[in-house]
Amino acid sequence: MPLNLPTPPSNVPETVRARLHALAADGRFSTPALRLAQRDQLEVSTPHQVFTIGLDDIASGAGLAAAQPVGWRYLITAGGEVVASAETAQAPDGTPQPPQFNEGRFAAATAAAVNAARALPVLRLAAFELRLLHTPSLYLMALWLHSPATDLLVPLAPSPIGREGQAVPPAQLFGDLARQARARPAAASEQSGDAGPPVP
């Protein structure tokens, strides 16, 4: 069965595309790959909803039930190659915020992990929806493969717990994260806002 890409609200992809092409046309990208790319080669692909989970929830063992949706993320390609990611949050009224573009290593890691996930034997048995789980306090990003019956998490490189590119049951991944979370003061998440920086 395929790895399903979720359908964002209709105004989200148009907001991302419009901003991407406007910045490309004006030459206003500060990052090299986007700045050098030709506008007509830039494409928005691989939509996935972004969820975050806080340090206290990880430490308490709340698991995926505590993950909160915070926006949408895309991969940006130029000439078929992934060169960046774009993330946009949504206001309470559903209005998408201006997207932020990033050429960090998580963009390439996402593409590699998605390709690896498509080849997982478990996809022969059930259809999974592609999501992204971001734990800002512990600097972990993981693909979240969600189905009604089960969930799998694939940490992206670099990962604070290793296991990059491996499909891990949530209980196992959160067990590793919880040990790190309990070693940190509870106030750390409050001082940082626990929302973390934009997803790279």
Secondary structure, 3 states (H helix, E strand, C coil): CCEECCCCCCHHHHHHHHHHHHHHHHCCCCCHHHHHCCHHHEEEEEEEEEEECCHHHHHHCCHHHHCEEEEEEEEEEECCEEEEEEEEEECCCCCECCCEEECCHHHHHHHHHHHHHHCCHHHHCCCEEEEEEEEHHHCEEEEEEECCCCEEEEECCCCCCCCCCCCECHHHHHHHHHHHHHCCCCHHHHHHCCCCCCCC
